[in-house]
Amino acid sequence: MIDQGRDLIDAIAHFYRVDRALVRAPLGREPWQRGAMPEAVVSLLQALPAHARPRQRKEVEPRLAAIQALPVHLRSPADVSRLAVAFKRGWNGVWKTCEREHPNLPQAIRDCRDLLNAALASLRQPPEQIELDVDRLGLAWIARKGIAAFLEASRHWHGLPMVQLPLTPIPAAIPVDAPLVPLFGELDVAEGHARELLTADALYMEGETMAHCVADYWHQCQRGGIRIVHLETVAGAAATLQLGFDIHGYNLEIHNLQLRGRYNAAPSPAVCELAEAVLVRLAELGDAVHGQMTLIAAQARAFRAQEDARRQPPPPPRRQLDARLRTQLAQVLAYAQAQDDWRLPIHRPLRVTVAGFQYGQGEDVLDDLQIGDVLRLVREPDNPHDQRAVRIEWNRKKLGYVPRAENAALAQALDRGAAASARVHALLDNDWAPVEIEIELE
């Protein structure tokens, strides 16, 4: 019977990958009210030195909610060992200290994620080659400072005042008063002369001269791509012509949207003939005008994007890390950087298919792409969907992004100022991801 019992203990120890002492302890023999002991808890207890382990089920099971609330993700046995360091002075002693200071301990631990998110948001430059998320930062903080100190840091942070952050200045890619891209500039036909009005001042003077409200159309000219034209017949009759076209490029026809004389009077027959002659001439110019239409559409998109960005609401008030917490964070980051198995390998070269190709301008230029074409990589740390986003451009046109699963090491390298080159490696028969690129860090 003794031999059979020893064999059973060995079998259980082998199955759970724990030592025989943990199986023989009352903790391993007593039935748990909630069923089997969670595997992650078994791994943690196994990693503890013998003197620090709990011995009774009652020392572990009531604390399962607190254990499972810890902001850690144990990706490897090395991570389990890092968490075990927090209990090196004894399982019960650590938990009793925390329970004494925080009556609702599971909730207090969950609240620590707010501190971790604030700490990550405060990092302008991530640690070198470390893929740092909330769970990894939480594990590093606990391993370096201990659970009690981690909880105290969270409580201290939650007690700090909320601060209204200033709006991030948005650089004006296009000045508000920048001249419009011309459709044709000036044009002479047999019926008279046509001149585009490409500045806000020109629209204002047209409105004053013609005694109507064309000056109010500047915003539509910027965002919608419409063009205002001053017409003058050979006999001296003047009028204002509003031209429009489909800025999305589905229809290349230019339309007469409005034609008005002074005081918004109906145009004379001579003026109507002049307007029609201008449209005919623009149709005859063909590709030259169509090229200008493409530039006008790009400028209109840029104006809209710039204006929409300026309309973003101010960021909500936030708690910032004070000097005390910044000091602790620096210590935690130094610990994370010292963990060799947390470092990300940078593949040279890195080959990936362009993600989000159908949402950029890739489809517009796909027929022009050639294998070997040089691409531009642009970091987007403020991207609302992925702070590690790396945008891919060809001739200033957005093709898409480096896939999220592949961008961590590259984003961190670019943030440190590393130079990277990218080229089109292959064109694939895939509607969603037709372009494969090759990236090398220089």
LINVEN-V559542 format. One record per residue. N is the residue number from 1. RES is the residue in three letters. OMEGA is omega in degrees with one decimal (999 if undefined). D_CENTER is the distance of its C-alpha to the mean C-alpha in Angstrom with 2 decimals. Layout:
[[N,RES,OMEGA,D_CENTER] [N,RES,OMEGA,D_CENTER]]
This chain:
[[1,MET,-179.9,63.79] [2,ILE,179.3,62.43] [3,ASP,179.1,61.37] [4,GLN,177.4,59.71] [5,GLY,177.6,57.77] [6,ARG,177.9,56.69] [7,ASP,179.4,55.56] [8,LEU,178.6,53.50] [9,ILE,178.8,51.79] [10,ASP,-179.2,51.04] [11,ALA,179.4,49.64] [12,ILE,-179.7,47.35] [13,ALA,179.6,46.23] [14,HIS,-177.7,45.50] [15,PHE,-177.4,43.63] [16,TYR,-179.5,41.29] [17,ARG,177.4,41.20] [18,VAL,179.1,42.60] [19,ASP,-174.4,45.80] [20,ARG,-178.7,49.11] [21,ALA,179.6,49.32] [22,LEU,178.6,46.28] [23,VAL,-177.1,47.88] [24,ARG,-176.3,51.25] [25,ALA,177.1,49.97] [26,PRO,178.4,50.51] [27,LEU,-178.8,46.74] [28,GLY,-177.3,46.85] [29,ARG,-174.7,50.12] [30,GLU,175.9,49.56] [31,PRO,179.3,48.16] [32,TRP,-179.0,44.86] [33,GLN,-177.4,44.91] [34,ARG,-179.3,41.41] [35,GLY,-175.8,42.25] [36,ALA,175.7,41.15] [37,MET,-179.7,39.46] [38,PRO,-175.9,35.70] [39,GLU,-179.6,35.08] [40,ALA,178.8,32.45] [41,VAL,177.1,35.07] [42,VAL,179.6,37.71] [43,SER,179.7,35.64] [44,LEU,-179.4,35.05] [45,LEU,178.4,38.75] [46,GLN,-177.7,39.77] [47,ALA,-179.9,37.76] [48,LEU,171.3,39.59] [49,PRO,-172.8,42.76] [50,ALA,-175.5,45.88] [51,HIS,-175.7,46.81] [52,ALA,-174.8,43.44] [53,ARG,169.6,43.35] [54,PRO,-178.2,44.20] [55,ARG,-175.5,47.39] [56,GLN,176.6,47.53] [57,ARG,-177.3,45.44] [58,LYS,177.6,45.44] [59,GLU,-176.6,43.62] [60,VAL,-171.0,40.60] [61,GLU,178.8,40.46] [62,PRO,-177.5,40.24] [63,ARG,-178.4,37.23] [64,LEU,-179.1,35.22] [65,ALA,178.9,32.98] [66,ALA,180.0,32.20] [67,ILE,-177.1,31.68] [68,GLN,177.2,29.29] [69,ALA,-178.1,27.30] [70,LEU,-177.8,26.59] [71,PRO,-179.2,22.85] [72,VAL,171.8,23.39] [73,HIS,-174.5,22.82] [74,LEU,-175.5,25.83] [75,ARG,-173.6,24.75] [76,SER,173.4,28.03] [77,PRO,177.9,31.53] [78,ALA,177.4,30.51] [79,ASP,176.6,27.98] [80,VAL,178.8,30.88] [81,SER,178.2,33.04] [82,ARG,178.2,30.56] [83,LEU,-179.5,30.61] [84,ALA,179.4,34.39] [85,VAL,-179.2,34.75] [86,ALA,-177.4,34.01] [87,PHE,-174.8,37.28] [88,LYS,178.4,39.48] [89,ARG,177.5,41.77] [90,GLY,-178.5,42.36] [91,TRP,-174.7,40.57] [92,ASN,-179.1,42.56] [93,GLY,-179.7,42.51] [94,VAL,-176.6,38.72] [95,TRP,179.9,38.36] [96,LYS,177.1,41.30] [97,THR,-179.8,39.91] [98,CYS,-178.4,36.61] [99,GLU,179.1,38.52] [100,ARG,-177.9,40.82] [101,GLU,-174.3,38.08] [102,HIS,-176.8,35.90] [103,PRO,175.9,38.05] [104,ASN,-170.4,35.17] [105,LEU,179.9,33.63] [106,PRO,179.6,31.22] [107,GLN,178.5,29.60] [108,ALA,178.3,29.54] [109,ILE,178.1,27.75] [110,ARG,179.6,25.14] [111,ASP,-179.3,24.63] [112,CYS,179.0,23.71] [113,ARG,177.3,20.19] [114,ASP,177.5,19.62] [115,LEU,-178.4,20.67] [116,LEU,178.3,18.51] [117,ASN,178.1,15.29] [118,ALA,179.3,16.58] [119,ALA,178.5,17.48] [120,LEU,-179.5,14.12] [121,ALA,-177.7,12.60] [122,SER,-176.6,15.57] [123,LEU,176.6,14.96] [124,ARG,179.9,14.22] [125,GLN,-177.6,15.06] [126,PRO,176.9,15.07] [127,PRO,-174.6,18.51] [128,GLU,171.8,19.60] [129,GLN,176.7,18.77] [130,ILE,174.6,18.21] [131,GLU,-171.1,15.60] [132,LEU,172.2,15.43] [133,ASP,-175.9,14.37] [134,VAL,-176.0,16.29] [135,ASP,179.4,19.20] [136,ARG,176.7,19.75] [137,LEU,177.3,19.66] [138,GLY,178.7,22.05] [139,LEU,178.9,24.33] [140,ALA,-179.4,24.46] [141,TRP,-179.6,25.32] [142,ILE,-178.8,28.01] [143,ALA,-176.7,29.44] [144,ARG,-172.5,29.66] [145,LYS,-176.3,30.74] [146,GLY,-176.5,32.09] [147,ILE,-178.2,31.43] [148,ALA,179.1,33.63] [149,ALA,177.5,32.01] [150,PHE,178.0,28.52] [151,LEU,179.1,29.73] [152,GLU,176.8,31.34] [153,ALA,178.5,28.20] [154,SER,179.5,26.39] [155,ARG,178.3,29.38] [156,HIS,-179.3,29.48] [157,TRP,179.9,25.84] [158,HIS,178.2,26.43] [159,GLY,179.7,29.45] [160,LEU,-179.9,27.72] [161,PRO,174.8,27.54] [162,MET,-177.5,24.52] [163,VAL,175.3,23.38] [164,GLN,-178.8,22.06] [165,LEU,177.7,19.45] [166,PRO,176.2,20.03] [167,LEU,176.8,17.90] [168,THR,180.0,15.80] [169,PRO,178.6,17.88] [170,ILE,-178.8,16.49] [171,PRO,-178.9,18.39] [172,ALA,177.0,20.48] [173,ALA,177.4,19.95] [174,ILE,177.3,23.05] [175,PRO,-176.9,25.63] [176,VAL,-177.7,26.66] [177,ASP,-179.8,30.16] [178,ALA,177.7,29.39] [179,PRO,177.7,31.94] [180,LEU,172.5,31.07] [181,VAL,-177.0,31.12] [182,PRO,171.2,34.67] [183,LEU,177.5,35.67] [184,PHE,-179.7,39.09] [185,GLY,177.3,40.02] [186,GLU,-174.0,43.78] [187,LEU,174.6,46.06] [188,ASP,174.6,49.86] [189,VAL,-177.0,51.64] [190,ALA,-175.4,55.26] [191,GLU,-179.3,54.69] [192,GLY,-172.8,53.08] [193,HIS,177.4,49.97] [194,ALA,-179.3,46.25] [195,ARG,177.5,43.82] [196,GLU,177.3,40.10] [197,LEU,-166.8,38.95] [198,LEU,176.3,35.71] [199,THR,178.2,35.35] [200,ALA,178.8,35.34] [201,ASP,-179.9,38.73] [202,ALA,177.2,40.17] [203,LEU,179.5,39.21] [204,TYR,-179.1,40.75] [205,MET,177.1,43.95] [206,GLU,178.0,44.15] [207,GLY,178.8,43.96] [208,GLU,-177.3,46.65] [209,THR,-174.9,48.87] [210,MET,176.4,48.59] [211,ALA,171.2,48.53] [212,HIS,-166.5,45.61] [213,CYS,-176.3,41.99] [214,VAL,178.6,40.17] [215,ALA,-179.8,38.60] [216,ASP,-176.0,36.39] [217,TYR,-176.4,34.83] [218,TRP,-179.3,32.76] [219,HIS,178.9,29.58] [220,GLN,177.0,30.18] [221,CYS,-179.8,30.86] [222,GLN,-172.4,27.53] [223,ARG,-172.1,25.34] [224,GLY,176.9,27.62] [225,GLY,177.7,29.24] [226,ILE,179.8,32.77] [227,ARG,178.7,35.41] [228,ILE,-174.3,38.47] [229,VAL,173.5,41.62] [230,HIS,179.5,44.91] [231,LEU,174.6,47.88] [232,GLU,-179.3,51.43] [233,THR,179.0,54.31] [234,VAL,178.7,57.14] [235,ALA,176.9,59.25] [236,GLY,176.8,56.83] [237,ALA,-176.4,55.31] [238,ALA,177.3,51.70] [239,ALA,178.8,48.82] [240,THR,-177.5,45.07] [241,LEU,175.3,43.16] [242,GLN,178.5,39.66] [243,LEU,177.3,38.08] [244,GLY,175.8,35.06] [245,PHE,-178.6,33.44] [246,ASP,-176.0,30.65] [247,ILE,176.1,27.60] [248,HIS,173.2,25.88] [249,GLY,179.4,28.64] [250,TYR,-179.3,30.26] [251,ASN,-174.8,33.48] [252,LEU,-178.7,34.68] [253,GLU,177.6,37.59] [254,ILE,-173.5,37.93] [255,HIS,170.2,39.41] [256,ASN,-177.1,41.69] [257,LEU,179.0,39.99] [258,GLN,174.8,42.49] [259,LEU,-175.0,45.62] [260,ARG,174.2,47.38] [261,GLY,179.2,50.25] [262,ARG,-179.4,51.14] [263,TYR,179.5,50.75] [264,ASN,179.6,48.75] [265,ALA,176.8,52.00] [266,ALA,-177.2,52.12] [267,PRO,177.4,52.20] [268,SER,177.2,55.51] [269,PRO,-179.3,56.30] [270,ALA,178.8,56.12] [271,VAL,178.4,52.61] [272,CYS,178.0,51.54] [273,GLU,178.4,53.04] [274,LEU,179.3,51.14] [275,ALA,179.6,47.79] [276,GLU,179.4,48.61] [277,ALA,177.9,49.63] [278,VAL,179.3,46.30] [279,LEU,178.7,44.39] [280,VAL,-179.8,46.75] [281,ARG,178.8,46.26] [282,LEU,177.4,42.44] [283,ALA,179.4,42.81] [284,GLU,-179.3,45.15] [285,LEU,170.0,42.72] [286,GLY,-171.2,40.39] [287,ASP,-179.0,37.79] [288,ALA,178.6,37.82] [289,VAL,179.4,36.88] [290,HIS,175.7,34.34] [291,GLY,177.6,32.57] [292,GLN,178.0,32.51] [293,MET,176.8,31.16] [294,THR,178.9,28.13] [295,LEU,178.3,27.57] [296,ILE,179.8,28.15] [297,ALA,178.9,25.59] [298,ALA,178.8,22.92] [299,GLN,178.9,23.95] [300,ALA,177.4,23.88] [301,ARG,180.0,20.29] [302,ALA,177.1,19.34] [303,PHE,-178.3,21.45] [304,ARG,-179.3,19.91] [305,ALA,-179.6,16.28] [306,GLN,-179.7,17.49] [307,GLU,179.3,19.57] [308,ASP,179.2,17.08] [309,ALA,179.9,14.70] [310,ARG,179.2,17.82] [311,ARG,-179.8,18.62] [312,GLN,179.1,15.70] [313,PRO,178.3,17.52] [314,PRO,179.8,17.80] [315,PRO,179.0,15.86] [316,PRO,176.6,18.14] [317,PRO,-178.5,20.51] [318,ARG,170.2,19.54] [319,ARG,177.5,21.63] [320,GLN,173.9,21.19] [321,LEU,176.3,22.56] [322,ASP,-175.9,26.05] [323,ALA,-179.7,27.96] [324,ARG,-178.7,29.28] [325,LEU,177.0,25.98] [326,ARG,176.7,24.48] [327,THR,178.6,27.54] [328,GLN,-179.3,27.06] [329,LEU,178.2,23.41] [330,ALA,178.0,24.59] [331,GLN,-179.7,27.21] [332,VAL,179.1,24.89] [333,LEU,176.7,22.52] [334,ALA,176.7,25.68] [335,TYR,-178.1,26.76] [336,ALA,-179.6,23.56] [337,GLN,-177.7,23.87] [338,ALA,-178.1,27.48] [339,GLN,-174.7,26.79] [340,ASP,-176.9,27.28] [341,ASP,174.6,26.23] [342,TRP,-177.0,22.74] [343,ARG,-179.7,22.12] [344,LEU,174.3,20.08] [345,PRO,176.1,22.14] [346,ILE,-176.3,20.86] [347,HIS,177.5,22.38] [348,ARG,-10.2,24.24] [349,PRO,175.6,23.84] [350,LEU,178.5,20.75] [351,ARG,-178.5,21.16] [352,VAL,170.5,18.53] [353,THR,-177.2,18.36] [354,VAL,178.2,15.73] [355,ALA,177.9,13.31] [356,GLY,-175.9,12.82] [357,PHE,-175.0,15.84] [358,GLN,-178.7,17.40] [359,TYR,179.4,14.68] [360,GLY,178.8,14.83] [361,GLN,-175.1,18.14] [362,GLY,-177.4,19.18] [363,GLU,-180.0,21.95] [364,ASP,-173.7,23.47] [365,VAL,-174.5,24.00] [366,LEU,-178.2,24.49] [367,ASP,-178.8,28.25] [368,ASP,-178.2,28.01] [369,LEU,177.1,26.02] [370,GLN,175.4,28.29] [371,ILE,-177.4,28.11] [372,GLY,178.7,27.73] [373,ASP,179.0,25.80] [374,VAL,179.8,23.75] [375,LEU,178.9,19.99] [376,ARG,178.2,17.58] [377,LEU,-176.6,14.46] [378,VAL,176.9,11.97] [379,ARG,175.1,9.35] [380,GLU,-178.3,6.19] [381,PRO,-180.0,6.04] [382,ASP,178.3,5.40] [383,ASN,-174.7,2.35] [384,PRO,-177.6,4.04] [385,HIS,-176.4,4.02] [386,ASP,-178.3,3.17] [387,GLN,179.0,4.14] [388,ARG,-173.8,6.39] [389,ALA,174.8,5.30] [390,VAL,-177.9,8.70] [391,ARG,179.6,9.93] [392,ILE,-178.7,13.61] [393,GLU,171.6,16.14] [394,TRP,-178.3,19.88] [395,ASN,177.7,22.05] [396,ARG,178.2,19.25] [397,LYS,-176.1,18.25] [398,LYS,175.4,14.90] [399,LEU,-177.2,15.77] [400,GLY,-174.2,12.49] [401,TYR,166.5,10.40] [402,VAL,-177.1,11.76] [403,PRO,-177.1,11.93] [404,ARG,-178.0,9.92] [405,ALA,-174.9,13.43] [406,GLU,-166.8,14.25] [407,ASN,-172.0,11.53] [408,ALA,-177.6,12.22] [409,ALA,179.8,15.37] [410,LEU,-179.8,14.44] [411,ALA,-179.7,11.39] [412,GLN,177.2,13.83] [413,ALA,178.5,16.58] [414,LEU,178.7,14.94] [415,ASP,178.5,14.14] [416,ARG,178.3,17.85] [417,GLY,179.0,18.90] [418,ALA,177.0,19.91] [419,ALA,-180.0,20.67] [420,ALA,175.8,19.66] [421,SER,-179.0,21.29] [422,ALA,179.3,20.42] [423,ARG,172.0,22.84] [424,VAL,-178.2,23.39] [425,HIS,-178.3,25.22] [426,ALA,173.2,26.22] [427,LEU,-168.4,26.19] [428,LEU,175.8,26.33] [429,ASP,-175.6,28.03] [430,ASN,-175.3,25.00] [431,ASP,-175.0,23.84] [432,TRP,-178.2,20.31] [433,ALA,-173.3,19.74] [434,PRO,-174.8,22.53] [435,VAL,172.8,21.37] [436,GLU,-177.9,21.44] [437,ILE,177.0,20.55] [438,GLU,-176.4,21.79] [439,ILE,175.5,20.05] [440,GLU,172.5,22.18] [441,LEU,-174.7,21.66] [442,GLU,999,24.51]]
